[in-house]
C-alpha cells in the first residue's frame, strides 16, 4: 500500500525535511526581525548595545552536522547552535549608544526581502505539489 506524503513531511532522498528547513528559516527571520526592531526602538537609549543573531548558515550547519557524544567526563562537550541574540560591537555615540540606525534599517530591509523570497518559494512549492496531486482546483 502506498502512503501519501503530506507537504509537511516531504523529504529528499537524503532525509532532509525541506518544509521543516523552510519553517526554521522563517522562524530565524522572524527572530532576527524582532531583534532588529529592538535595536531601532532603542536607537536613542543611552548605553544600549545593538544586537543581532547568528547567521542562518551557521545555525543550519550546526543543526545539520553530526555532534560528537561526550563519552568521558574529561571530554569537551559538543557545541550547540541557536538563534540567540548577541551584542554587536561597533562605534558608539557620546552617550554610549552603539546603534547605527542606517545599518539597522538596511538589515531590516534585507530581512524583509528574505522573508518575501521564502514565502514566494513556499507558495510556489505548494502550488506544484497541488498540481502533482491534481488538487489545483481544475
C-alpha positions as CSV (number, residue, x, y, z in Angstrom):
1,X,0.0,0.0,0.0
2,X,1.4,3.4,-0.9
3,X,1.3,6.1,1.7
4,X,0.7,9.7,0.6
5,X,3.2,12.2,2.0
6,X,1.7,15.4,3.3
7,X,3.6,18.5,2.2
8,X,4.8,18.9,5.8
9,X,6.8,15.6,5.6
10,X,8.2,15.9,2.1
11,X,11.8,14.8,2.2
12,X,14.6,14.5,-0.3
13,X,16.4,11.2,-0.8
14,X,18.9,12.1,1.9
15,X,16.2,12.6,4.5
16,X,16.3,16.4,4.7
17,X,12.8,17.8,5.5
18,X,12.6,20.6,3.0
19,X,9.5,22.2,4.5
20,X,11.0,21.8,8.0
21,X,14.0,23.7,6.7
22,X,11.8,26.4,5.3
23,X,10.0,26.6,8.6
24,X,13.3,27.0,10.5
25,X,14.4,29.7,8.1
26,X,11.2,31.6,8.6
27,X,11.5,31.3,12.4
28,X,15.1,32.6,12.1
29,X,13.9,35.5,10.0
30,X,11.2,36.3,12.5
31,X,13.6,36.2,15.4
32,X,16.0,38.5,13.6
33,X,13.3,40.9,12.7
34,X,12.3,41.2,16.4
35,X,15.9,41.7,17.5
36,X,16.5,44.4,14.8
37,X,13.2,46.1,15.7
38,X,14.5,46.3,19.3
39,X,17.7,47.9,18.0
40,X,15.8,50.6,16.1
41,X,13.4,51.2,19.0
42,X,16.4,51.8,21.3
43,X,18.4,54.0,18.9
44,X,18.2,56.9,21.4
45,X,18.7,54.8,24.6
46,X,22.0,55.8,26.4
47,X,24.4,52.8,26.7
48,X,22.3,50.5,24.5
49,X,24.4,48.0,22.5
50,X,23.0,46.8,19.2
51,X,22.2,43.1,18.9
52,X,21.9,40.6,16.1
53,X,21.6,36.8,15.9
54,X,23.9,34.2,14.4
55,X,23.7,33.9,10.6
56,X,21.2,31.3,9.4
57,X,24.0,29.4,7.6
58,X,25.8,28.9,10.9
59,X,22.6,27.7,12.6
60,X,21.9,25.4,9.7
61,X,25.4,23.9,9.8
62,X,25.1,23.2,13.5
63,X,21.7,21.6,13.1
64,X,22.6,19.6,10.0
65,X,26.0,18.4,11.2
66,X,26.8,15.4,13.4
67,X,27.6,16.2,17.0
68,X,30.0,14.1,19.0
69,X,28.9,12.2,22.1
70,X,30.7,13.1,25.3
71,X,31.7,9.6,26.5
72,X,34.1,10.6,29.2
73,X,33.9,13.2,31.8
74,X,37.1,14.8,30.6
75,X,35.9,15.2,27.0
76,X,34.8,18.6,25.8
77,X,31.0,18.8,25.2
78,X,29.7,19.3,21.7
79,X,28.7,22.8,20.6
80,X,25.0,23.7,20.3
81,X,24.0,26.4,17.9
82,X,20.9,28.6,18.1
83,X,19.3,31.8,17.2
84,X,20.0,33.8,20.3
85,X,20.6,37.5,20.2
86,X,24.2,38.6,20.9
87,X,25.7,42.0,21.2
88,X,27.3,43.6,18.1
89,X,30.2,45.9,19.0
90,X,30.6,49.0,16.9
91,X,31.3,52.7,17.2
92,X,29.2,54.4,19.9
93,X,27.7,57.8,20.4
94,X,28.9,60.0,23.2
95,X,26.1,58.6,25.4
96,X,27.3,55.1,24.8
97,X,24.6,54.0,22.4
98,X,26.0,51.7,19.7
99,X,23.0,51.6,17.3
100,X,23.8,52.8,13.8
101,X,20.3,53.5,12.5
102,X,21.2,53.3,8.8
103,X,22.9,50.0,9.3
104,X,19.9,48.6,11.3
105,X,17.4,49.7,8.6
106,X,19.5,48.1,5.9
107,X,19.4,44.8,7.9
108,X,15.6,45.2,8.4
109,X,15.1,45.7,4.6
110,X,17.4,42.7,3.8
111,X,15.4,40.5,6.3
112,X,12.1,41.7,4.8
113,X,13.4,40.7,1.3
114,X,14.5,37.3,2.6
115,X,11.0,36.7,4.2
116,X,9.3,37.7,0.9
117,X,11.6,35.3,-1.0
118,X,11.0,32.4,1.4
119,X,7.2,33.0,1.3
120,X,7.2,33.0,-2.5
121,X,9.3,29.9,-2.7
122,X,7.0,28.1,-0.3
123,X,3.9,29.2,-2.2
124,X,5.4,28.0,-5.5
125,X,6.3,24.7,-3.9
126,X,2.8,24.2,-2.6
127,X,1.3,25.1,-6.0
128,X,3.5,22.5,-7.7
129,X,2.5,20.0,-5.0
130,X,-1.2,20.7,-5.6
131,X,-0.7,20.3,-9.3
132,X,1.1,17.0,-8.9
133,X,-1.7,15.7,-6.7
134,X,-4.4,17.0,-9.1
135,X,-5.9,19.3,-6.5
136,X,-5.2,22.6,-8.1
137,X,-8.9,23.5,-8.4
138,X,-9.3,22.5,-12.1
